[in-house]
Amino acid sequence: MNKLPGLLIGLWISMIAIFSNCSASETVGTIKSTACPEKRSMICTMDYNPVCGLSHDNNVKTYSNACSACSNPEVVSHTPQACPAHILSSEELTELFSDKTYVAVIPSRNLKMTVYADPDGSMRGMQNGHKFTSKWAVSDKGEICVSYKDKMSCRVVMEQEGVYKKFKVNENGEKVILVIYQSFAVGNIHNY
């Protein structure tokens, strides 16, 4: 008697177990959250079916699929679709900018700048080889305000996938990215 069909079926069942993330599900509102299994997959397929993974410390990150989310031991559960953007509060903005040096890009003008946001409300930095000074503040509405030619301009900042972006909403209701913050470092690291 040929044992090959039985071995193939056993192999197929093993492969399904490896590539699947069968686990408990829980519905929160209208979004179904799936808990990661205790035994994590080490091998995942390369398909793109994005999920939003939730880690032990309540941080969220988009993963290409459920298997890749749950292969990270820090992830406890995931929901279908990419993670939504998070709009920063006044407190989060103050913590993000105060006493930090950041590198930012203005996509519409293809400009890159390095800026120190002093806790005293002043900004000092370098843009295209030229030093500049400015002022900054955080509004009660949760906006970062920066002076330009003696006029304060205030905008909302969102965080998505660990990237911070300042944006405005145009007349069509679309988000227009004004600034992309590439990195933040504590202190005035360039002595501006």
Phi, psi and omega in degrees: 000136183279123180269358183301313179301320179295320178295319178296318178297317178299318178296317180299316179297319178298318179296320178299317180297321180292315187273352182259159175238058178293125182200176181292144178241152180217137179262125177244110186064238178253004181256126180275121178258133181247123179286143177287145180290158177298315178271116185270144176288143176257342181236130180232154175285167182262012182295152180252103177219078194302142175228158176257111181271137178251125182266172180306323183268019177068017172276149179241149179208142177278133176242157184294332176199174183297321181298314181293327176296310184284348174287343174277117184296343179281340183279131180257332180201172178211156176236154181297150177082161179295156180293142177285161177286148179250126176274126183285143176277173177302316181296317180295321178295316179299316179295321182293318188264322189297126181060038179234148169257128180234154174250128183224155178236138172256100187301322184294335182246002180053043180251142176239140181218154173240127189225140171254126178259098182290140177301340179283359178097000177263156176233141176223139182194190182226130178223121181051042177080003181244131176284149177213161174232155182200186176233153177218157177200167174243128182279163176295340181276000181082044179236147172271129182245130181229136179276141176217118184053051176064016177236128178278129176245125184245133181218159178278149176241133176245155176239128176217122180061034179079005179250132180260134182223131173269135184216168170231161177256123181280180184296341177270002181082011181267146176280127176250118182285123180263318182219138172246120179271114186276327180199157176228138176227142181290134175088178180267076190293341178253006181055046177286000000 
